Amino acid sequence: MFKAFLIKYAEIGLKGKNRYLFENALRDRIARVLKSLGKYTVYKEQGRIFVKCPDGYDYDETVDALQRVFGISSICPVVIIEDSDWDSLTQGVGDYVEAMYPDKDFTFKVVAKRADKTYPLTSPEICSEMGAYLLDRFSNLRVDVHKPSVRISVEVREQAYVYSIVIPGPGGMPVGSCGKAMLLLSGGIDSPVAGYMISKRGVSLSAVYFHAPPYTSERAKQKVVDLAKGLAKYTGRIKLYVVNFTDIQLEIYEKCPHDELTIIMRRYMMRIAERLAIEEECLGLVTGESIGQVASQTMQSLASTNEVCSMPVYRPLIAFDKKDIVEISKKIDTYETSIQPFEDCCTIFVAKHPVTKPRLKAIRISERKLEESIDELVETAIEAVEVIDVW
């Protein structure tokens, strides 16, 4: 029945003279997402984006794909009435109600939008006259303008579009419209959610994972690749950098106080992530940290890790409770992968009693013990980095 979808956006509509850039980004993102499903036509028209579907398309598959496109506030499957003169319009809307609702015993309201200002009836007149027509054609229908069971929407443009189903989209901004960032992706619950949240604000992603063989297995690495694949359903292509962190960790473990291990390792992760981010022309780093969740995420610890970075560090989950993060991870289908029991490099080398309020002066003094060897180890790790393209 439905040969097209009307795509609505919300926040993009608040943009000024550059709104068209965000509309174009959303249109292009929709076209990329649907490309693998068939020959869809995606076009803009006066504050709306439309998707025309190929013959034999899969309705559920298409809706599922559109619900993963940031920037879409709602998805409306529409019937197109190519001739929008009044007789054709009323006949078309009546036929739509006939086909959609076998039981005609419900309350309704007509909502009209006249984008074509040359049309002889105004929007209120279309609502009134169309409501009267439907009441006359279907005797059991009843009007309720306050709490109708069905809202029948009619948009009059060069063609007319009729719909009554509104499917929520993910909201946010189109991916890539607001820059690029480097996500520190571990095998846990938090970092994929952080990537999802920052991408929802229009940021495209690369990612870096710190691997520590033989202390972490290939299955732990594959777990992170799988998380990146789950995230890429929303963000598009992710270039995943896999850094062998073993020698750096062992050097820190051997020469630094064990209660400072987590902080010092984290500082070197941030240094390496920033180097890779600069190569990728990213504008910031993204982590899944939340204040107070673990020892390395106290205010003092976050300040210590921030100190080694010159570019901004974005923490979308900074004020989230764990429960909130878990709920989002389940929604985006990364939770079951995240809880697989494969250790990452941080948990393997964690101290029994890590410092929770590190002093920067003490951390810097401890890092001096690494001066003779650490720079070479970092360069070796960066030169040997493995790059995986994830889609």
C-alpha positions as CSV (number, residue, x, y, z in Angstrom):
1,M,0.0,0.0,0.0
2,F,2.7,2.5,1.0
3,K,5.1,3.5,-1.9
4,A,6.8,6.3,0.0
5,F,7.8,7.6,3.4
6,L,7.6,11.2,4.6
7,I,10.6,11.9,6.8
8,K,10.3,14.6,9.5
9,Y,13.1,16.3,11.4
10,A,12.9,18.5,14.5
11,E,16.1,20.2,15.6
12,I,17.3,20.8,12.1
13,G,14.3,23.0,11.6
14,L,15.7,25.5,14.2
15,K,18.8,26.2,12.1
16,G,19.1,29.4,10.2
17,K,20.5,30.2,6.8
18,N,22.7,27.0,6.9
19,R,19.7,24.7,7.5
20,Y,20.0,23.4,4.0
21,L,23.5,21.9,4.8
22,F,21.9,19.8,7.6
23,E,19.0,18.8,5.4
24,N,21.4,17.7,2.7
25,A,23.4,15.8,5.2
26,L,20.3,14.0,6.4
27,R,19.1,13.3,2.8
28,D,22.5,11.9,1.9
29,R,22.7,9.8,5.0
30,I,19.3,8.3,4.4
31,A,20.3,7.5,0.8
32,R,23.5,5.7,2.0
33,V,21.6,3.7,4.6
34,L,19.0,2.5,2.1
35,K,21.4,1.9,-0.8
36,S,22.0,-1.7,0.1
37,L,18.3,-2.4,0.3
38,G,17.3,-1.4,-3.2
39,K,16.8,1.6,-5.5
40,Y,15.2,4.1,-3.3
41,T,14.8,7.8,-4.3
42,V,15.4,10.3,-1.6
43,Y,14.6,14.0,-2.2
44,K,13.9,17.2,-0.3
45,E,10.7,19.3,-0.6
46,Q,10.0,22.4,1.5
47,G,11.0,21.3,5.0
48,R,10.4,17.7,4.4
49,I,12.4,14.7,3.0
50,F,10.7,12.0,1.1
51,V,11.7,8.5,0.3
52,K,10.2,6.8,-2.7
53,C,10.4,3.0,-2.5
54,P,11.1,0.5,-5.3
55,D,8.7,-2.2,-6.2
56,G,8.7,-5.2,-3.9
57,Y,10.6,-3.4,-1.1
58,D,10.5,-4.8,2.4
59,Y,8.5,-2.4,4.6
60,D,9.8,-3.6,8.0
61,E,13.4,-3.7,6.8
62,T,13.1,-0.1,5.5
63,V,11.6,1.2,8.7
64,D,14.2,-0.5,10.7
65,A,17.0,1.1,8.7
66,L,15.4,4.6,8.9
67,Q,15.0,4.3,12.7
68,R,18.8,4.1,12.9
69,V,19.4,7.4,11.0
70,F,20.2,10.3,13.4
71,G,18.4,13.5,12.5
72,I,15.0,11.8,11.8
73,S,12.3,12.7,14.3
74,S,9.5,10.6,12.8
75,I,8.8,8.4,9.8
76,C,5.4,8.5,8.2
77,P,4.4,5.9,5.6
78,V,2.4,7.8,3.0
79,V,0.0,7.3,0.2
80,I,0.7,9.6,-2.7
81,I,-2.3,11.3,-4.6
82,E,-0.7,12.5,-7.7
83,D,-3.6,14.7,-8.8
84,S,-4.4,17.0,-5.9
85,D,-7.6,18.6,-7.2
86,W,-10.3,18.5,-4.6
87,D,-12.3,15.6,-6.1
88,S,-9.2,13.5,-6.4
89,L,-8.0,14.5,-3.0
90,T,-11.2,13.6,-1.2
91,Q,-11.5,10.3,-3.1
92,G,-7.9,9.5,-2.3
93,V,-8.2,10.2,1.4
94,G,-11.5,8.3,1.6
95,D,-9.9,5.3,-0.1
96,Y,-7.0,5.5,2.3
97,V,-9.3,5.3,5.3
98,E,-11.2,2.5,3.6
99,A,-8.0,0.4,3.1
100,M,-6.4,1.2,6.5
101,Y,-9.3,0.8,8.9
102,P,-11.7,-2.1,8.2
103,D,-13.6,-1.1,11.4
104,K,-14.8,2.4,10.7
105,D,-16.1,2.9,14.2
106,F,-13.5,5.4,15.7
107,T,-12.9,9.0,16.4
108,F,-10.8,11.0,14.1
109,K,-9.3,14.4,13.3
110,V,-8.1,15.8,9.9
111,V,-4.8,17.7,10.1
112,A,-3.9,19.5,6.9
113,K,-0.8,21.4,5.7
114,R,-1.1,23.4,2.5
115,A,2.5,23.8,1.3
116,D,1.2,24.8,-2.2
117,K,-0.2,28.3,-1.4
118,T,-1.9,28.4,-4.8
119,Y,-4.3,25.7,-3.7
120,P,-7.8,27.1,-3.6
121,L,-8.6,26.0,-0.1
122,T,-6.7,27.0,3.0
123,S,-5.4,24.5,5.6
124,P,-8.4,25.0,8.0
125,E,-10.8,24.7,5.0
126,I,-9.2,21.5,3.9
127,C,-9.6,20.1,7.5
128,S,-13.3,21.2,7.7
129,E,-14.3,20.0,4.2
130,M,-12.4,16.8,4.4
131,G,-13.8,16.0,7.8
132,A,-17.3,16.5,6.4
133,Y,-16.6,14.3,3.4
134,L,-15.4,11.4,5.6
135,L,-18.4,11.7,8.0
136,D,-20.7,11.5,5.0
137,R,-18.9,8.6,3.4
138,F,-18.4,6.5,6.6
139,S,-21.5,6.8,8.9
140,N,-19.8,5.3,12.0
141,L,-16.9,7.8,12.1
142,R,-17.0,10.6,14.8
143,V,-15.0,13.7,15.0
144,D,-12.9,14.4,18.1
145,V,-10.5,17.3,17.7
146,H,-9.0,17.0,21.2
147,K,-8.2,13.3,21.7
148,P,-8.9,11.5,18.4
149,S,-8.2,7.8,18.0
150,V,-6.8,8.5,14.5
151,R,-5.2,11.6,13.1
152,I,-5.5,11.7,9.4
153,S,-2.8,14.0,8.0
154,V,-3.0,15.5,4.5
155,E,-0.1,17.5,3.0
156,V,-0.9,19.3,-0.2
157,R,2.1,20.0,-2.4
158,E,2.6,19.4,-6.1
159,Q,1.2,16.1,-5.1
160,A,-0.8,15.3,-2.0
161,Y,0.4,13.0,0.7
162,V,-1.9,11.1,3.2
163,Y,-0.8,9.4,6.3
164,S,-2.0,8.4,9.8
165,I,0.9,6.4,11.1
166,V,3.8,8.2,12.8
167,I,6.8,6.0,13.7
168,P,9.3,7.7,16.0
169,G,12.9,8.2,14.8
170,P,16.0,8.5,16.9
171,G,16.2,12.3,16.7
172,G,19.5,14.2,17.0
173,M,21.6,15.5,14.1
174,P,22.8,13.8,10.9
175,V,26.1,11.9,11.4
176,G,29.0,13.9,9.9
177,S,27.3,17.3,10.1
178,C,29.1,18.3,13.3
179,G,32.7,17.1,12.9
180,K,34.6,13.9,13.7
181,A,36.0,12.4,17.0
182,M,38.1,9.5,18.2
183,L,36.3,7.1,20.5
184,L,38.3,5.1,23.0
185,L,36.4,1.8,22.6
186,S,36.8,-0.9,25.2
187,G,34.9,-4.2,25.6
188,G,32.7,-2.8,28.3
189,I,29.1,-1.4,28.4
190,D,29.9,2.3,28.6
191,S,32.1,3.2,25.6
192,P,29.7,2.0,22.8
193,V,26.9,4.0,24.5
194,A,29.2,7.0,24.6
195,G,29.9,6.6,20.8
196,Y,26.2,6.3,20.2
197,M,25.4,9.4,22.2
198,I,28.1,11.6,20.6
199,S,27.1,10.4,17.1
200,K,23.5,11.3,17.8
201,R,24.8,14.9,18.0
202,G,26.1,14.6,14.4
203,V,29.6,13.5,15.1
204,S,31.2,10.8,12.9
205,L,33.6,8.4,14.6
206,S,36.9,6.6,14.4
207,A,37.8,4.4,17.3
208,V,40.8,3.0,19.1
209,Y,41.1,-0.2,21.1
210,F,44.0,-1.1,23.3
211,H,44.9,-4.8,23.1
212,A,47.3,-6.6,25.4
213,P,48.2,-10.1,24.1
214,P,48.7,-12.6,25.5
215,Y,46.9,-11.2,28.6
216,T,43.9,-10.4,26.5
217,S,42.7,-13.0,24.0
218,E,41.8,-12.7,20.3
219,R,38.2,-13.3,21.5
220,A,38.4,-10.1,23.5
221,K,39.6,-8.2,20.4
222,Q,36.7,-9.8,18.3
223,K,34.3,-8.7,21.0
224,V,35.4,-5.1,20.4
225,V,35.1,-5.5,16.7
226,D,31.6,-6.8,17.2
227,L,30.7,-3.8,19.4
228,A,32.1,-1.5,16.6
229,K,29.9,-3.3,14.1
230,G,26.8,-2.8,16.3
231,L,27.7,0.9,16.7
232,A,28.3,1.3,13.0
233,K,24.6,0.5,12.3
234,Y,23.9,4.0,13.6
235,T,27.1,5.9,12.9
236,G,28.2,4.5,9.5
237,R,31.7,3.4,8.7
238,I,34.1,3.3,11.7
239,K,37.9,3.0,11.2
240,L,39.0,1.0,14.2
241,Y,42.6,1.3,15.4
242,V,43.9,-1.7,17.4
243,V,47.0,-0.8,19.4
244,N,49.2,-3.4,21.0
245,F,49.6,-2.0,24.5
246,T,51.3,-5.0,26.2
247,D,54.9,-3.7,26.3
248,I,53.8,-0.3,27.5
249,Q,51.7,-1.8,30.3
250,L,54.4,-4.1,31.4
251,E,56.9,-1.2,31.6
252,I,54.5,0.8,33.7
253,Y,53.7,-2.2,35.9
254,E,57.5,-2.8,36.5
255,K,58.5,0.8,37.2
256,C,55.5,2.7,38.7
257,P,53.7,2.4,42.0
258,H,50.9,-0.2,41.6
259,D,48.2,2.0,43.1
260,E,48.9,4.5,40.3
261,L,48.9,1.9,37.5
262,T,45.4,2.6,36.2
263,I,45.9,6.4,36.0
264,I,49.3,6.2,34.3
265,M,48.1,3.6,31.8
266,R,45.1,5.7,31.1
267,R,47.3,8.7,30.5
268,Y,49.3,6.8,27.9
269,M,46.2,5.6,26.3
270,M,45.0,9.2,26.0
271,R,48.3,10.3,24.5
272,I,48.2,7.5,21.9
273,A,44.6,8.1,21.1
274,E,45.3,11.8,20.6
275,R,48.1,11.0,18.2
276,L,45.8,8.8,16.1
277,A,43.0,11.4,16.3
278,I,45.3,14.1,14.9
279,E,46.1,11.8,12.0
280,E,42.4,11.2,11.4
281,E,41.7,15.0,11.6
282,C,39.4,14.5,14.6
283,L,38.3,17.4,16.7
284,G,38.3,15.6,20.0
285,L,38.4,12.4,22.0
286,V,35.4,10.5,23.3
287,T,35.3,8.3,26.4
288,G,32.6,6.4,28.2
289,E,33.6,7.7,31.6
290,S,31.0,8.7,34.3
291,I,31.9,10.5,37.4
292,G,32.6,8.2,40.4
293,Q,31.8,5.0,38.6
294,V,35.2,3.5,39.2
295,A,38.5,4.6,40.8
296,S,39.8,6.0,37.4
297,Q,36.7,8.1,37.0
298,T,36.8,10.3,40.1
299,M,37.1,14.1,39.5
300,Q,40.7,13.9,40.5
301,S,41.4,11.0,38.2
302,L,39.7,12.6,35.2
303,A,41.7,15.7,35.8
304,S,44.9,13.7,35.7
305,T,44.0,12.0,32.4
306,N,42.8,15.2,30.8
307,E,46.2,16.9,31.6
308,V,48.0,14.9,28.9
309,C,45.6,16.0,26.1
310,S,45.7,19.2,24.1
311,M,42.4,18.4,22.2
312,P,39.0,18.4,24.0
313,V,37.8,15.2,25.7
314,Y,34.1,14.6,25.4
315,R,32.3,12.4,27.9
316,P,28.6,12.0,26.9
317,L,27.9,9.8,29.9
318,I,29.6,12.0,32.6
319,A,26.4,12.3,34.7
320,F,24.7,9.1,33.8
321,D,23.8,6.4,36.4
322,K,24.9,2.9,35.4
323,K,21.3,1.9,35.1
324,D,20.7,4.6,32.5
325,I,23.8,3.4,30.5
326,V,22.6,-0.2,30.6
327,E,19.2,0.8,29.3
328,I,20.7,2.5,26.3
329,S,23.1,-0.3,25.6
330,K,20.1,-2.7,25.5
331,K,18.2,-0.4,23.2
332,I,21.1,-0.2,20.7
333,D,21.8,-4.0,21.0
334,T,25.4,-3.8,22.3
335,Y,24.6,-5.0,25.9
336,E,24.8,-8.7,25.2
337,T,28.1,-8.3,23.5
338,S,29.5,-6.1,26.2
339,I,28.8,-8.6,29.0
340,Q,30.7,-11.4,27.3
341,P,33.4,-12.5,29.8
342,F,36.5,-11.5,27.9
343,E,38.9,-9.3,29.9
344,D,40.2,-6.0,28.5
345,C,43.7,-4.7,29.2
346,C,42.6,-2.4,32.0
347,T,41.0,-5.1,34.1
348,I,43.9,-7.4,33.7
349,F,46.4,-4.9,35.1
350,V,44.2,-3.2,37.7
351,A,45.7,-2.7,41.2
352,K,44.0,-4.2,44.2
353,H,43.8,-0.8,45.8
354,P,44.0,1.9,43.1
355,V,44.4,5.5,44.1
356,T,41.1,7.4,43.9
357,K,42.4,10.9,44.4
358,P,45.7,11.0,42.5
359,R,47.9,14.1,42.8
360,L,49.3,15.3,39.5
361,K,52.6,16.1,41.0
362,A,53.0,12.5,42.3
363,I,51.9,11.1,38.9
364,R,54.4,13.2,37.0
365,I,57.2,12.0,39.4
366,S,56.2,8.4,38.8
367,E,56.2,8.9,35.0
368,R,59.8,10.1,35.1
369,K,60.8,6.5,35.9
370,L,59.6,5.7,32.3
371,E,61.6,8.4,30.5
372,E,64.3,6.1,29.2
373,S,62.1,3.6,27.5
374,I,58.4,4.7,27.2
375,D,58.7,7.0,24.1
376,E,60.2,4.3,22.0
377,L,57.6,1.8,23.2
378,V,54.8,4.3,22.3
379,E,56.3,4.9,18.8
380,T,56.6,1.2,18.2
381,A,52.9,0.7,19.2
382,I,51.7,3.4,16.9
383,E,53.8,2.2,14.0
384,A,52.5,-1.4,14.4
385,V,48.8,-0.3,14.8
386,E,46.3,-2.5,13.1
387,V,43.5,-0.8,11.2
388,I,40.1,-2.5,10.7
389,D,37.3,-0.9,8.6
390,V,34.0,-1.6,10.3
391,W,30.7,-1.2,8.6
